[in-house]
């Protein structure tokens, strides 16, 4: 169907989700689903509804990958859930688009998203604050 479907999330009701929604709409998303929930929650109603709506050819768009995944394994699981359904993933900040040839690199049966700072907690070698595993983000 080739639709852009947006997803925005903030952790608390004190935070403003408006800038995410504006960016997604400016990108051409036909609809934006939202959640006010900690990233630690595995299931979020807005994301669940978006995933149920997504059809082959659609692309899930987020402003930053940390708005979608609560951890790298969770994010990889979502990518693996979307791929067989022919649903793409695009992150505006990290300039990742799994519908392009360079968006996803298969690694031992799993998808590894290649970008600096994919999820909060990256190593200090890619501009983080000293969290994560040093050297993790280097291509092997």
N, C-alpha and C positions, 0 to 999 in steps of 0.2 A: 504494500500500500504506500510505501515511501513517505510516511508521516513522521514528523519530529514530535516526540512526546516528552515533555519536560517533567523533572522531578526536583523539588526543593525541600530542604529540611533544616530546621533549627532545633537546638537542644532544649531550649526553654521558652516559655511564652513571653519572657522579657526581651527576647531577641527579635529583630525585625527581619521577616522573610521577604519583604518587598523588593530588595535589590536583586535577590536571586530570581524572583518571578519576573521582574523587568528584563533582566538579561536573557532569560529563557524565551520570553515573548519576542524580544528583539531579534533573537536567532531564528525565529519562525516556528516555534512550537505551537501546535494547534490547540494544545491544552496543557496545563501545568498542574500536576498533583502535588500536594504538600503534606508534610507531617511536622508536628511539634513533638519531638521524641528524642531521647538520648540515642546516640549512635550505637550504644551497647544493646539496644533492643533488636532482636533478630528480625522480628516482623513488625512492620509499620503499615497501618491501614491504607495510607495514600500510595505507598509503594506497591502494596499488594494489589490495589485496584489498577494501578498503571500496568503491572505485569499481566494481569488478567485481560486488559484491553489490548495489549501489544500484539500485533499481527506480523506475519512474515513481511520483511521489507521496511518495517518501522525502525526508528532509531530512538533509543532512550537518551535524553540529553540532560546533563547536570552541569552546574557551574564549576564544581570541583569534585573530584572523586571522593573526598572525605565526607561529602554530603550524602553519598550513596552507600559506601561500604563502611562497616564498623571496624574492620581489620583487613589486612591483605588477604587472608584466606576467605573471608566473607565476600570480599570484592571479586576474587577469582571464582568463587562459587556462583556469583551472579552472572559473570561473563560466561561461565560454562552452561548456565541455565538458558541464557539468551541465544547463544550461538546455534544450537541445533534447531531453534525456532526461527532462525534467520532474522533475528532482531539485533540491530547494532547498538553500540554504546559510544557516546561522544561526551568528552569532558572539555568544557570551554577553556578553563585555566591551564590545564596540562596539554592542551592541543592534541588530545588522543581521539582517534576515530576508528573504531574496529571495523568500519565498513571500508576502510582503505587498506591497501596491501601491507602497510607498515604498522598498523595499529595493534596487532597482536602477534606474538611469536609463540608457536607451540613449543612447550618444554616438557618432555617426558609425560605426555598425555594430559598435561594441564596447560592452561593459557597463562602466560606471563605478560602483564601489561608493562611496556617499557616506557618509563618516563621518570624524570626527577620529581621526587616528592609526591608519589602517587597517593599515599595515605599519611595522615598525621603520624608522627613518630618515626620519620625517616632518619637515616644516619646523618651525622654531621658532615659527611663528605659530599652531600648534595644540598647543603644549605640548611640542614636541620639544626636542632639545638642540642646535639649530642645524644639523641635517643636512638634506639634501634640497634641494628647489628652493623658495625663498621664494614664497609665494602659490599654490603648486600646488594646495593643498586648497580654495581659495576657489572657490565656484560661479562659473562663467563664463556 
